[in-house]
């Protein structure tokens, strides 16, 4: 019963990821992981500008920049994170053994851009303590680019547990 429900949710998440569509400023349409990468790039540009201020103004400078871009794509991005949260929570509250196995399957589905978006959301005002607890418990940020400029500037805000067990040893 658990696996049937899990894989239906998993499939729905994949379909959701593939169905996200966003119009670029030039009017062209991006879908799926390309659309999510575009959202990430829209966030990176203003956040990169804010990184200078992160040292003096703290993570709030980053959050303000992230909020601006997030609000432009809220309908698509917030739904994406709600579905991701629902799947991880479903695994977490279930009686299934080896919960980490099922979350790792889900984490493996995330592209680099999706993992980076998850990290930025983790640090933002748009997340919840419940979701961040699950991100930490299951190391959902394990696949983020540790050499990325935004991560390096904000790494002090991310607990090592969120990066996964094997990456914690490298820090």
Secondary structure, DSSP 8 states (H G I E B T S, - for coil): -HHHHHHHHHHHHHHHHHH-EEE-TTS-EEEHHHHHHHHHHHHHHHHHHHHHHHHHH-HHHHHHHHHHHHHHTHHHHHHHHHHHHHHHHHHHHS--S-HHHHHHHHHHH--HHHHHHHHHHHHSTTS-HHHHHHHHHTTTTTTS-TTSHHHHHHGGGS-GGGG-HHHHTT-
